[in-house]
Each structure stands twice: as C-alpha cells, then as structure tokens.
Amino acid sequence: MCGIAGIWHLDNAPLHQETLKKFTDALKHRGPDGAGYFIDQKNPLGLGHRRLSILDLSEAGTQPMPFADNRYWIAFNGEVFNFLEIREELIQKGYTFRSDTDTEVVLASYHFWGQNCLSKFNGMWAMAIWDSQEESLFLARDRFGIKPLYFLHIPNKVFAFSSETIAFKYLDNFPRKWNEDNLSSVMKNSFSLEGKGHTTFQNTFQLLGGHSLKITKNNPNFQQKRWWNTLENKQEIPKNYEEQVAKFYDLLQDATLLRLRSDVQIASALSGGVDSSALYCVLSEIEKNQNLAKLRTPKDWRKAFVATFPNTILDEKIYAEEVINYTKGNASYIVPDYKNLVQDVLNTTKLFDSVILTPISIISEIYKQMSDNGFKISMDGHGVDEMMLGYPDFSLTAYQYALEQNNQTQADNYWDTYTQLFLPEMQGNLVKPIFEKSVPNSWATEFYKKNVPESFKNIYRTIKNQFGKKEVVTKTENENDVWVYNRKSPELAILTDKIVDTSKLNMVDNSLYHAFHNTILPTILRNFDRASMQNGIEIRMPFMDYRLVSYVFSLPLESKIGAGFTKRILRDAMTNKMPETIRTRKMKIGLNAPMIEWFSGEMAEFLLDEVSSQSFQNATLWNGKLLKTFVEDKIKHKSWTWSEVCRFWSIMNAHILIHKS
C-alpha cells in the first residue's frame, strides 16, 4: 500500500531527478516508510514510489521494482491478496522470485499473461508498468476502483499520473487550474464526478475502476479500456434461499481470510452499524474456527477503533460496545479533541484536495489513532449499502417497482421496510406516494413536495444530500435564490470505451448498479482512501471481494430486501454470529462529523470570518452576499439543520481549497 507517481515528457524534454522526486514526495503521507525513483536512460520517463511497508518489510520490497533483466519497471499501490496462489502457479511454470511481495508476482504475471493478468488478481490496486523494450506505459486499476489513480495529459507535451490530485500541485511547469464547471457541479452534488473519470482540475482525469490504458512512444494517444464488467460476470445462484445464505457466508469468510494476509498488525474500524459489526464478528468466528498458522497472518488483528460523539445523535458507542462484549474483543473509543478543531479541519481539507459534504477530519482521526497505536491496516465494511439497499431511497424504489409489477403485497412489505428505517414517532406520518411514471426515484419530486410532513423534511434533505439524488434546495427568504450559481455546462460523459448496458435491469437493480459503480460508492471509496492514507493506514474491504460482489449482483431482489429488512442475506448469514440487537438494527446513522454543534460552537467564529472575507464575497461560483446573511442568522440563532450544514460545507470546502491551499 503506497503512493505512486510518474512523469513522461512526450516532447522529449529532459526529465530531472529533482522534478520526479518533488512530484512523488507530495505523497509522503501515503508512504512514510521509504521512497524510490526510477528514470529510464533512453526516454524522459520516470516512476516514483512512496512506500507503506505491508508485505516483505525488507529492502527486497523497494519500488519502483524491476523484472526480466530490467525490461519491466513497476510502481504499484495496493494488494493482490491471492498472490501466494498465483506465485505458486508461476513457480510451476519456471519463474523464480527474490522477494516475498505481491508486487513481484504482479510483474511476473504481466510478463506471462500480459494484460490478461488482471483477471487473475483478487484485490485492490493501481499500477503503472513501464516496458522499456516496447517503450510503452501500461496503467490499470482494480475492478471497483478501490485504489485511486489520476492522470494529467497534455497531448505532445506530458503525461503524468499520481495516487492523489494534490501531487499535481507540485509538478514543475504545469500549474494547476480549476475546472470551474466541474467544481460547480461537485458543490451541488458531491457524487457527480468520481464515477465518471473527471476531476475539478483542467487536463486532469481519473482512470476508472475496472479500466486500463496503454501509451506507446510512437502513439501517445489513448483511450481508457474497460477490462471488467460486473454484469458479464454474474454467478449461478442456488434456488433455495437457505443455500444462498450459506454460500454468501462462505464467500464472505474466505474474502476476509484472504485479507488477513499481512506482515504487520491489523485493526478494525467499528461503527456499531450492521456492516462493520458483521465484519468484526466474522473475524471473531475465524479466530475460533480456522487454523491461521499457514495464512501469513499477524498476531494482533482483533483491536477495534470506535469514534464516539458524546451527547449527539451521531454517537453509536452503545452499539459498538455490544459487539465488543459479544466477541470478547478489544476496543479503543475515540473521543474527538476539539481544542484545535479549526486548524485540524483546515489541514485535512487542504490535504484531501476535493469537495465533499462533511469535513474529512473525523474519519481521518480514526485512522490517526490506529497509526499512533502502531497499526498499518484497517478492516472496514464498505460496499454493502450500495449492493443491498442500505439507503432509504432504495427501499422506496423497491416499493415503486413492486407497484408497477402489480404486486401489492410485496409493495406493502417494502413500504413497511422503508418506514421502519425512521424513528417510531415518524413512521405514522409517512404517506404512501402515488407514482405516475416508470422513472427510478421519481419520488424525489412529487412525493417529497406533496406527502412529506414539513417537520420531517430535514431528514429527507439529509438523505438526498448524502446519497447523491436530485438536490432539494433549503428554503431561504426567497425560494428563487440560489447558493451556487447555475452554469450552462455540457453533461459530462463517462470516460470509457464501453458503456455498460443496464437497460435490461429492473429499476431497483439499475439504481444499485449505478450507486455501486458510478456515483455513491466511488466517492465514498475516495473519501476513505484519502482519510486513511493521510495517516499511513491501508483499508481492506472484504465485502468488495469481486467474487462476493458478482454473487450479490446475481441474487434476486427478494434475497437482498425482505422480511422487513434491507441487507437481508447478510443479516441471515450472521444469525447466531453477532448480537441479535445489532443484526436486526434498522436505523442507519452513518459516520459523520457533528457539524450542527461545530457550526454553532467551535467553528462559528471561523465561518463568520470566512463568509465576510473579500474572496468569499467576490466569488464567481456562489452567491457570497446571500450566504453571509444566511450564515450570520444561523449562527446567531443556533438554528442549523443537517441539510443546511452539508450544503454550506460543500461551498466552504471549495473556498478553502481555492483561497487557502
């Protein structure tokens, strides 16, 4: 797990070591354990690497790493968890290895199978392989884009890549410029860019998950090529639901076992929600029932880290404690220290280098505590919500779908599931919507306007702002006023050679597919990658094992939502393996900073100063005067709502990046 970088001067201008070093070392936070730099002697091309030592801590694991008499050089970020099996297969074919790393296995695999090696790997990665004989550069990213890879391309001038956009700030002779259309888009909807391959900077893009690209000296033009399509890799599903459940658990357990391979200690991020709790309990089951002696597993991998927010609705400590008590585990409870809150928020926001709905500092603090306690890996439960209807709007889409299938009984069941996601005092006030068109999430307009009680609208605003649906504008003194100015910009295309055809999916599976691959999850993966790697922590995600993902996307809808629950098959697979109160828990809080309290307290003075500043007032992207009046009123009366703090933070986030970085 590391930070990678590279520069190729397509105009044949000399590439100096200091230029490559400065560009690479901008990622030092991702790889504090060492650095390496390689420049080809015949071409102005260089690869850089910042190392976070996870497998083979010796110098044999140093990158950039050569192979085949220095024909190939690699800069690799991530883990191929099944590398031991692939290594054994390659040994049988005559290969020898000088290290115990997965990186060398990746190089040998590329040498033997070429680009087809990607389908052999089970893991998460972003890689760049330079073929000095062919004079070509090959870049590839894992199936779902767990590990990041950005690139800058100016035709006939330069091609450069990096694990984070912030590195391009330190690229000589190519000053960063904002793409204001994209910046405006992401301020309105923080899920609008990440899954399409675009960024908020000019000439800077992202290699998409499940894609690769290849540049040659004689043909420096390229297109991202899709090498993975989940819908083309569906699995045969047992007809019997009990057998489906058993297979799901077997896949989850094996995915978790693979991700225990490490030469350093492993921790877990435990929130108290269903997903992270289930994963922690699977680890407990593995410890009781598996022989780990042959798995290259570290001794310490039971420590959980739990973020707590005393006296706020975001505090889930009591749920995490149930899990720890049930498993007889070991937890460290993190109580945020707000003494330097403003500076912490500024520092993490600048390093984050992107726009999101809430400050990244709270997430970052969890992984900082892990790092301070000597850990380098965290086992996290990402991916479940987007596969198995974890967010409320998915249940409502399922309700609409059942109505269109004339299945009133099923529709009633889905409606009950939806309502039970909310507090009991809210449930009786929710009115069933009447759908007029077969449009996923059409409830976002008519249902919201006509049927949601005014006292509960902030809940819906939270859902919509967090999960990427059509923005619902918070009412101000004049409903026609806008915070972010509208821009007449074209719809951004996904930067792929092959758009996945989802037209044959039903409306629920269609929504899940796009949330998982194109909108919500890609953004969440970026957020957690940067928050963790700011502190030198690698996140491993068993639920994102491609075998498990393909299996879940092959399941019928009733295996994912039913009997009054979302995530049905996960909950049933964990019967008698986790606390029943957590297994059957329906309310979802999510890991977020207590911004309502912050904006009325510790951050109030900072916000007032910023909205009054000349740069904020004269901004061309947002209405500074309107926002100043709004913020002053909210702070004076301490009347922030969750929707308002999220909408406003996206703008303040952008302001910090533009004027304070």
N, C-alpha and C positions, 0 to 999 in steps of 0.2 A: 504494500500500500504506500503510495508515494505521490509526488507531483512530477509531471513530465512536461517537457518543453522542447521546441525545435524551431530552427530557422533555416530556410533555403532561399538564398538570393537568386531568383530566377533570371536576373540581369547580369549574373556572373560577377557582381561586385564582391570584393573580398569580405569574408566573414571573420571578425576578430574574436579571439577567446573572451575578451572582456565584455563584448556585446552579448555573447551567448550566456556568460556567467551572470550578468546583471539580470537578464531576462529570466533565467532559470531560478535564481536565488530569490526572486519575488515570491516564490512558492515555498520558502524555507519553513513556514508554519506547517505545511503538509508533510515535510520530510526533514525533521530536525536531527536525524541520526547520521547524515552524511550527504555528500554531493558528488556528482560525476559529470564530465563534459567530454564530448567527442566531436571533432571536426574532421570531415573527410579531406584527405590530402589532395584529391583531384577535383573536388566540387566545393562551392561555397555553401555547404550544408553542415549543420551541427545539430546534435541531440544533447539535451540536458536532463538531469535527473536529481531530484531531492528524495532521499531515502528515509522511509519509516520501516525499520527492520522488523519483519514478522516471521519469515521463513528463512532459515540458514542465516544466522546473525553474523557469520564470518565475512571476511573480505571477498570470498567467492561469490557473494550475492550482489556485489557492486555493479551498478549500472551507470551509463549505457553498457550493455553486455554484448560481446562479440560471439560469433558462432561460424563454423565451417571455414576455418582459416581466415577469419575476419571478413568474409564476404558479407555477412549479415550483422547489423547492429540494431539493438532494440532499446527503446525506452518504454517501460511497462508500468502501469498503475493498476493495482487490483489484485485479485486472487483467482487462480483456477483451482478449485477445491478438489477436483478429481485428478490432479496432476500425478499422484502416485500410480494410479492405474494406467494412465497414458504413458508415463515413464517406463513402466514395466513392458508395455506393448512395444515401445520403441527400442528397448534393450533387446527384445526378441528379434527385432529387425536389424540389429547390429550397431545401434547407437551406444555411445558411452557418454557419461556425464561427469563433470568435475565439481558440481555443486549439488546441494540439496534443495534448490529453489524450484518454484514453479516457472519462473522466468525462462530458465534454460530449457525446460520442457516445451514451453511455448515456441521458442526458437527452433528446436528440433522438429516440432510438429509442423511448423511453417515450411521448413526445409523438405520434409517428406510429403506432406499433403497439400502444400500451397495454401491458398485462401480457404480451401475446404476444411482446414484445421479448425476453424471457428466452430463448426457444428460439433466437434469433439469435446469442446470445453463446457464444463459446468461451473459457472462462477460469475464474476463481475470484473470488467476490465475496460481500460482504454489503452491502446497500444499504438506505437509507431515503429515500423521496421524498415530500415534502410538497406537496400540491396545494392552494394557498391559495384557489383558486376553488371547488373542490369541498369543501374543508375535510376532506381525507382524508389519512391517512398509510399509505403502502404500503411494506412491508418484504419483502425477498426474499433468498434465499441460493442459492449455486451448486448444481449438480446433486448433488454428493457432500459438500457441507459442508466444503470446504477452508478457507474463511474463516468465522470464528465470529460468532455474533450471539445475545446473551442479552437477555431482557426481564423486567421486573418489572411485574406487573399487579395492581392493587387496584381492583376494579370501582367506578366512580363516584368514584374518588379520583385515581389516577395511572396512567399508562403510561409506562415509561422503558425505554430499550434501551442496550446498550453492547457493545463488542467483547470485553470480559472481565468476569467476575463481580466482580473486585476493585473496579471502579468504583462498584458499588452500596454499598460501604462508605462512600463519600463523598457519597451522595445525601441531601440535607437532609430531615429529618423522617420518614425511613423507615429506621430502624435495621435492619441485617441480623440475621436469626435463623436458626439452624441447623435444617434438617430432619433430625432425628436418625435417622429411619427410613432416609432416603436415604444419610446419612453412614455408617450401619452397613452398608448394602448395598454401598457402594463400597469400604469397608475389606475386605470379604470377597471382592469381585470388582470390580476396578477398571474393568471393561468394562460394568458393569451399567446405567449412566445415560446416557452421552453419546449413544448412538444412539437414545434414546427421547425426548429433549427435556427431561428432568428435571435438576435440579441438587441440590446439597447445602444449598440455602438455601430458606427458605419464600417462597412467592409469586414465585419466580424460576425462569424456564424458558429453554429454548433453542429458537430457530427451527431446525427440522430442515433438513438438506441437501435440495435439490430441493423446497422448500416456500416459500410466501409467505403473508402475511396483510395484511389491509386493515382499517383502523379509520376510521370516519367520525364526525363530531361528533354527528350525530343517532343513530348506532348504534355505541356504543363497544364492543359485544361482538364477538367474532371467533372464528374457528377457523383453525388452520393448514391450508392447502390445498396438496395435492401438485400440482406442475406438471411433475415429471419422474418417470418410471418406467423404469428401465433395461430391464426385461423387455418393455416395449412399444416399445422402440427397437432391437431386435436387427437385425443386418445379414445380407445374403445372403453366404454363405461359399463360397469356391471348394471344389470337391470334392477337388481334387488338393492334397495336403499341401504340396508344394513351392510351389504358388501361394499357399497360406495363409501360408506363411513370408514370401514376397516382399511380400505385401500388409501383413503385420504390420510389417515393417521400414519400408515406405513411410510407413505411418501414424505410426510412432514418429519417424522422421526429420522429417516435416512438423510433428508436435507439438512437437518440440524446436526446429525453426526458428522457429515462432511465438513460442516462449518466450524467444527471443534478442532480441526487440524491447525496447529499453531505451535511456534516455538516461544511464544510469550503469553502472558496472562490474559484471560478473557473475562470481561464483566458483562452485565446486562443493564439496559435502560428499562426500568419497570415503572409504568404509569399507574397501574391499577385497573386499566381498561381490559377488555376481553382479550385483545390480540397479544399484547406484551405479557399479560398474565399467563395465557395459554402457553406461550413460548417458554417462559420461565419454568412452568410446570412440566413441560416436555423435557427440559434439561434435567429436572429432578428425576423424572422417570428413567431417563437414560442412565443416570448415575446409579440408580437402584438395579437396573436390569441388563446393562450392557457391560461387556468386557472391553475396557478402554485401553488396555495395555498396548494394543497394536495400532492405535489410531493416531499416534503422534499428537497427543492431547496434553496441554499443560496441566499442572496440578491444581491450580486455582482458577475455577471458572464458575463459581456459584455466587459471587458478590453482585448484588443489585444496587443500583443508584436510583433514588426516587426524589423527584422535585416536589417540594411542598410549598403551598401558598397559604399560610395560616390566616384564618378569618376572611377568606374569599371563597366564592363559589367554584373557583378553579382548583381548590385543594382536594386531591384524591388520595391523601395519605392513608385513610382508614381502609380503603380497598387494597392498596399495596400491602398494608400490614397483614391483611387476611391471607394473602398469597404467601408472604414470608412465613407466617405462622404455620400454614398448611404444609409447606415444603420443608420446614425447619431450616430455612435459608438464612442468608446473611445480607443485611441491607444497610446502606448509608443514606440517611434522609437529609436532603439538601434544602436548607432554608436560605433563600437569596439574601445577600447583603446589599442593601440599597445605599450604603454610605457614599459610594462613587457611581451611583446609578447613571447619571447623565453621561459621564465620561465612558463608562462601560458600554452604554448604548451607542455612543458615537464611534468608539473604536470598533466594535463588532459590525456596525452598519457599514463603515468605510471598507473594512476588510471583506465583508460579504459582497459588496460591489453589484448588488441587484436590488430590485424593488419587490417587497412583499407586504403582507397585511399587518404583521406584528413584528416588533423588534426581535432579532435573532438572539439577543443576549441571554435569554432564559434557557434556550436549547443549548447554546454554547456553554453555559455554566455547568450543565450536567456532565458534558464531556471533559471540561476542565477539571472537575472534581475527580473523574476517572483517571485522567493523566497525572494529577497530583498524587494519586494513590498508587501509581506505578503500573497502570493498565494501558494497553495499546489497542484493545479490541472491545467493541460493544456488540452484543447480540440484541437486535431490535426487531419489532414485529410489523414492519411496514408491508403494505401491499394488500392486506386483507379487505379493508373498507372498499377499495376500488374494484375488487373481484367479486365480493359477496354482499353488495348492497348495504354497506356500513353507514352511508349517509342518508338522512331522511328523505331527500328528494328521490332517491332510487325506489324507496317503498311506494311513494306516491305515483311514480311512473309505472310500477308493477300494478298498482290499483287501476290506473288508466288502461293498461294493456288487458287486464282481465275483463274490464267492462267492454272493450272492443271485441273480445272473444266471446261475448255474451255469457260469461261465466260469473254470475252474480255472487255465488257462494265464495268463489276464490277472491273476487273483488272485495267482499266484506272482510275476508280474512286478512288481506293485505292492508285494508284500511285500519283494521284493529292493530296490526303490527305497526303501522305508521303512527297512530295516535299514542301508542304506548311508549314511543320514543321521547315523549314530553312528560312534564310533571303532571301528576294526577289532577291538580286543580285546573290544568289547561285542557285536558282531554275532552271534557264535556262541551267545550266551547268551539271545537273544531267542526266545521260544516263540510260535508262531502261535496266536492266540486262536480260540476257538470261539464264534461269535455265535449267539444264540438268538432274537433279536428284530430286527425291521427298525427300529431306532432309531439315528439318527446318533450316533456317538461313544459307543455303549453299552459300548465297550471301557473307558471311564473307570472302571467299577466292577469287573466280574468279571475282565476281562483284567489289570487293574492288580493286583488283590489276589492272583490265583492264579498268574500267569505271569511277573511281572517279578522278576528276582533282587533280593534286598534291597540288594546293593551298588550297584545302578543306580537305585534308586528316587528318589534326589535329582534325577536327570536328568528323570524324568517329572514330579516336583513342580515343577521349573523350567518345563517346557513348560506345565503346566496353570495355574500361577500367572501366567505371562506372557501366555498366549493365551486366557484367559477361560473355560475349561471348568470343570466341577464341581470345587470345591476339594478337594484331598486334604490332610487335616489332618496336620501333622507330629506324630509320636509324642512325647508328653511322659511324665512319670512316671505319669500317669493318662490313658489314651486318651479318657476321657469328659470331661476338662477342655476348656474352650474358651477361646480368647483374646478373641474378640469375642462379646458376649452375643447370643443369639438374640432377635429381636423379632418379634412377631406383626403384621406389616405386610402390606397387600394387595399383590398383584403389580401393578407399575407398567405402565400402558398406554402405547403409543406415541402421542404427541400429534399425530395426523394425522387428516384427514378420510377417508383411504382407505388401508387396509392392503393392501400388495402381496401378492397370492396366489402363494405359491411352492409350492403343493401338487403342481403338475404337474412340478416339477423333480425329477430324481433326487437321491438323498441327498447326493451329493458336491456337485453344483451348488447344492443348497439350503444346505449348510454354507458354501460360498464366498459365496453371495449375502448371507447374514446377517453373515458376518465382514466383508465389504466395506462393507455399508451400515448395519449396526445395532450391531455390537459392537467388534471389534478395531480396524479402520481408523479409525472416527470418533474413538476415544480417542487413537490414535497421531497423527492429524492435529491434535487439540487440543494434545497434548504438544509437538509440534514447532512449532506456531504460537506457543505461549507462550514456548518456549525461544528461538526465533529473534527474536521481536518484543520480548522483554526487551532485546535488543541492537540493535533497529532494522534487522533483516535480513528481507527478503521471501524466502520459499521458493517456487520454481517447480517443478512436478512434471509433466514430460512424459507419464509413464505414466498420469496422471489425466486426460488429454485425453478428453473424452466419446466421441469417435469411436473411440479405441483401446479404452476400457472396453466400449463396446457391442459392438465386434468380438470382444473376448476372451470376453465372456459369451455370444456366439453360437457359439463354437467347440465342437466335440465334445470330450469328455473326453480322448480319446487325443492331441489336439493340445496339451494342457496338461500331461499326465503320460504318459511313455512312454520306451522305450529306456533305462530305468534312471534317468531324470531327472524331477524336477519342473521347472516353468517351461520345458517342452520347446521351445515355439515361440520363446521369447525366446533361448534358447541357440542354436538352429539359425539364427535370424536373424542372430546375431552371429558365425557361423563366418567365420574369416579377418578378423575386425574387432576382435578383442580377444585377449588372451593365452589360449592353449588351457587352461593350468592353472587360470585363473580361470573360463573359460567352462564347464568341466566340474567345477568345485568343488561338492561336495555338502554339506559341513558348514556349518551356519549358526550363527554366534556371536551376532550382534546387537550393537547399540551400547548398552552398559550400564556403569554405574559399577562399579568393583572393590570392591563393598561388603563382601565377606568380609574383605578386607585392611583396609578402613576400620574396620569394626566391631570388629576385634581390635586395631587400632592407633590411628590419629589420632582417631577418633570415640569410642573406648571410654569415656573419662572423661566426655564429654558424655552419652552414653547412660546411664551409671550414675547420673549426677546427675538426669537426667530421670525415669527409672523410679522413683527414690526420692522424687521430689517429691510434695507433698501433692495437687496437681492430678491427677497421673497415677494415684496410688494410689486416689483417691476417684472416679475416672471412672465414669460410669454406662453407658458404652458398651463397655468392655473390662475384663477381669479384671486389675487392676493388681498385685495380690499375686502371682498366678501368673507374670505377665510379669517382674516384678522378679527372682524366683528364677531364672527361665529365663535372663534376660539376664546376670545375675551369673555363672551357671555357664558360659555360652557364652564370655564374655569371659575368665574365669579360665583356661579350658582351651583357648581359641582354637580352638573346635570348630564354628564356624558352618558351615552348609550354605547353598547358594544359595537353596533353598526357604525356609529359616528367615529369612534376611535380607530377602527380599521380603515375606513375610507380616508380619514385625515392622515393616518400614519403613512399610507402609500405616497401621499404628496410630500409629507415631511421627509420621508425616506429619500425621495428623489432630490429634494432640496439639499439634503446633507451631502449626497453624492456629487451633485453639480457644483456646489459652492464651498464645501468644507473638506473635500478629499484632496 
